[in-house]
Amino acid sequence: MNKQGISIRQQLIAKLEESIDFTMSAAPEFSAPPAADLELAADQAIAACGGDAREAVKALIVANGFLETQVDELRSAVSSGYARGRYDRVREREE
């Protein structure tokens, strides 16, 4: 991968981090963004990759992997009492 590709991915990840609301609620709700917002986000991602849609998809896959890793780290840091019932957690038993 060339330096330009890495730089573009870093820019996309930075933009994603800026747009994420890190406040926590007791009962998170998911709602899909409006279609116009999705179109704008897609256009911005493609523009950030020099107009190459394939590179934009690759960059977004990398960014998604980064975010999934962060979610996994945060889940492991949350107490089991607070998180009870909010997501499936694999229990590690000490015998």
Residue pairs with C-beta under 8 A, 6 or more apart in sequence:
4 50
5 55
5 58
5 59
8 48
8 49
8 50
8 55
8 59
9 58
9 59
9 62
9 63
11 48
12 45
12 48
12 49
12 56
12 59
12 60
12 63
13 62
13 63
13 66
15 44
15 48
16 63
16 67
20 67
28 86
33 41
42 56
45 56
45 59
45 60
46 52
46 53
46 56
48 56
48 59
49 55
49 56
49 59
75 83
75 87
75 89
80 89
83 89
